[in-house]
Amino acid sequence: MGRLLAPAAMAVALLFPLAVPNEYYLYVAALAFIMAISATGLNLILGYTGQLNLAHAGFMAIGAYGVGILTVDYGVPFWPAFVASGLIATAIGVLAGLVSLRLKTHFFAIFTLCVGLILSLVIEKWSDLTHGTTGLIGMQPPAAIGPIRFDTTMAQYYLVLAFLVAALWLMRRIATSIVGRSFVAVRNSEDLAQALGIDVFRTKLLAFALSAFYAGISGALYAGFVRFIGPDLASETHTFDMLAFILVGGIGTLGGPLIGAILLTILTQSLQFLQDYRMIVFGPLLILLVIFFPHGIVGFVRLRRARAHA
């Protein structure tokens, strides 16, 4: 049953554009996929390594602004700018990790929250580079790859879906590798991991860098899809949104961030008619989900399956 789930989900995703009545649903689904990629990166350092990085949205904004600045202001083609943005986010993530990972538990979380606030302020105030509060507009869609063009919502949906599949495949390879087991060992007990010969600091730094890379790539995809970005993208609110995706879907699981991103995106879009009052409904629903599914939806399914086979 479990082996058929991934192919079935892939078939649904491929056929989804043929079943929806208009492009709005494709737009929402593509945004959910982009946020799922970023949440997958956050889940790597939080769920597998046990480090709460509250600057994650800042690294996503770096990827988005990297593509925007390089393509709009300097005329760099989209795909070289896309790769560069992911690398820039990773490099800045390494620099931030070299300092922040010397702290532990809530001290690390508070420090990264400050890093995120600094990144948000830099984006907002450095108007000569980032265009300040005006934001970046006029970005072009992703450039064509051979005969394949990405100037329609459907084409961009499939492009984002391809990146999502690649991101999940890579995360699965990482999680099941020796490196992934090192991440989990550090999460469970840093002292025990060190006794086993694992370089704890280097392991956490690698997780931080990979997490920042996922955030940067998702930000670059976001910029190419939405074609407008502002300083609010770096807000800690987006980090907390991704934390909600992970908690609802299942922390430390491969499919948790994806399931959480899709479900909560559908829920928030369904409550749009309530306008400013939608959080009154959304908040209690989220609390109920966390109460009744403390290990997330994926964790709940795994627990039920384990009990059935016991």
N, C-alpha and C positions, 0 to 999 in steps of 0.2 A: 504493500500500500504506500509506504513512504517513498519507495523508488519511483512510483508513478506520479507523485505530487509535483515534482519539479517540471517534468515534461508537460503535465496538464496545465500548470500555471503559465508556462511558456506559450503553449497553444492559445490560451485565453488572451494573453498579452498581445500576441501577433494578430489575433482576429478581432481584438477590441475596436480598432478604428473602423471596421466594417459594420459594427453593430450599433454605434452611437449615432444619435440624430444630428449632431452638429459638432463643430470643431472645439467648442468650449470644453467638452469632456476630455478631448485629447490634450488640451492645454493644461487642465487640472491634473490629469494623469502624469503628464511629462514633468510637471513641477514636483509631484509626489515622488517620482523616480529620482529626480535630481536631489531632493532632500534625503531620500533613502541612501544615496551614495555617500553623502556627507555624514549621515547618522551612522552608517557602517564604519566609517573612519573613526568617529567618536566612540563607537562600541568597541573598537579594537583596543584603545588605550584604557577605557573604563571597564568594559566587561571582561576582557582577557588579561589586562595588566593591573587593573584595580586603581587607576589614577584618574581622578575627576578633573578634566581639563575644561575650564569654563571660558577659555579664549577660542574655542573651536570656531565660532561664527566669524571671528576676526580673520582666521586663516582662510575661511571660505571667501570672505570679502577681498582678501589679497589676491586670490585667484581670479575673482571677477574683475577687479580693477586692473589686474595685470593684463588681461585680454583687452579690456576697454581702452586703457591708455596706449598700449602698443599698437592696436589696430586703428583707433580714431586719431590719436595725436601724432603717431610716428609712421603710420601706413604699413605696418608689418602685416603680412598675410595671416589669416586667422589661425591656421594649424601650427605654424611656428610659434605664434603668440600663445596658443593654447598650451603647448608643451612647456614653454618658458614660464608661464604662470604657475603651473604645477611645481616646477623646480624652484621658483622663487618662494612659494608658500612653504615648500619643504625646507629650504635653506633658513628662512626666518623661524620656522618651527624648531629646527636644530639649535639655533641661537637662543631661542626662548627656553628650550628644554635644558640646555647646558646650565642655565641659572635656576630655573624653577624646580627641576628634578632633584636638586639637593635638599629640597624641603619634602616633608611627608604629610600624609593625611590631609586635615583641613587647612594646614598652612599652605600646602601645594595648591589646593583649590582656590584659596583666597588670593594667592599670588597670581594664578592664571586669570582670575577674574579681573585683577588690576591690569594684566597684560592686554586683555580684551578691551578694557576701557581705554587704554592708551592707544591701541590700534584704531579704535573708533574715533578718538579725538584727532589723531594724525590724519585720518581720511577726511574728517570734517574740516579741519583747519588748514591743511596744506593745499590750498585752493589752486596754486600754480601747477600742481601735479595732478590732483584728483578732481579738480573743478568744484571742490567744497560742497556746500549744501545744494548746489544746483544739480549735482550728479553728472553722470556721463550719458549722453544721448547720441543717437545717430549711428549706433553700432550695426554692422552688417551681420546677416545670419552666417553660420558656418559655411566656409567655402566648399564648392563641389569637389568630390573625390572621383575623378574620371567622369563618367557619364551620370553619376549619382549626384543630384542636387538636393539642397536642404533649405529651399526658399518657401516651403509650405509647412503648415503645422503638422500634417501627417508625416512628412519626411523627417522633421525634427523629432517627432515622437519616437519614430523607429531608431533614430540616431541615439537619443537618450536611452532607449531600451537596450541598445547594443552596449553602451557604456555601463549600464547597470549590470547586465549579465557578466561583462568582463570584470567589473569590480567585485561581484559576488564570487565569481570563479577564483580570482586572485586571493580573496579573503579566505576562501575555503582551503586553498593550497597553503596559505600562511598558517591558518589555525591548526591544520593537521600535520604540520612540519615540526621539526625539532625546535625551530624558533618559536612557533606557536606554543609548544609545550613549555618552553622557557618563560614565555609571557605568563602562562597560567601558574607556573611555579612561583614566580615573583608575586603574583596576586595572592596566592594562598599563604605564603610565608617568605619574606625576604631573607630572613636568617637561614632558613632551611635551604632556600635556593642558593645562597652564597656558600653554604656548607657543601652543596653538591657540585660546586665549581662554576656556577653561573655568575657572570659579571652583571650584578644587579643594575648598576647605573647605566651601563652600555645597553642592556636589554630594554630598560625603560626609555632610554633615549631613542632607540630604534623604533619602539612602538609610537613614541611621540612624533617622530619624523614621518612614519607611514600614515599616521592619523592626519597630520598636516597635509600630506600629499593628497589623500582622499578629499579633504576639505578644499584644497586648491583646485583640483580637477572639477569637483562639483560646482564650485564658484565660477570657473571658466565656462562650463556648460550653461550655467544659469545666465551669465552675461550674454552668451550667444543666442540663447532662447528668448529671454525677455527683452533684450536690447536696450534696457535702461537700468542703471544701478545708482543707488544713493548711499549715503553714509549709514542709514539705518540697517543695511545688510550686515554690518559688523556688530549690531546690538546684541547684548547678552540675551535678549528675548528669543532670538533665533537659536541660541545654544540651548536654552531651556525647552524650546519646542522639540529639538532633536533629542534631548533627554527624555521628554515625554514619549517620543516615538519608541525609544529603546525600552523604557519601563513597561509600556503597554505591550509591545511585541515580545519582549523577552531579552533581558540583559545577558550578554555573553553567549548569544546564539547567532547563528548565521542569518536566519530569516527574520529574526525579531525586528530589526530596524526597518526592514521593507514592509512587513505586515503593519507595524505601528504607523509608519509614514502614510500608507495607503488608507488605513482605517480612520486615522485622525484627520487627514486631509478631506476625506469624504464627509466626515462629521462636521468639520468647520464650514465646509462649503454648503452643506445642507442647512446650516443655521444662519446663513447670510441674511435671510429675510428678517431676522431679529435685530440686525444691525448692531448697535452698541450694546444691546442687552444679551447678545448671544453667549457671552462668557458666563452669564448667570446660569445658563443651561449646560454649557460645555464643562465648566469647572466641576460641578457635582458629578457629572457623568464620568469624567476622568478620575475623580476620587473613587468612585464605585468600581471602576475597572481595576485600579491599583489594589483596592481592598480585596476584591474577590479573585483577582489574578495576581497575587503578589510576585510570582515568578514570570509574569507575562503570559501572553497567549501561547507562545511556543513552549514555555516551561510547563504550563498547565497540561498541554497535550502530551508532552513527554511523561509527566507524572501519571496521567491516566493510563497511558500505554504501558508504563512500568508496572502499575498495579494490576492491569489486565493479564500481564504475563507472569505475575508473581504466584 
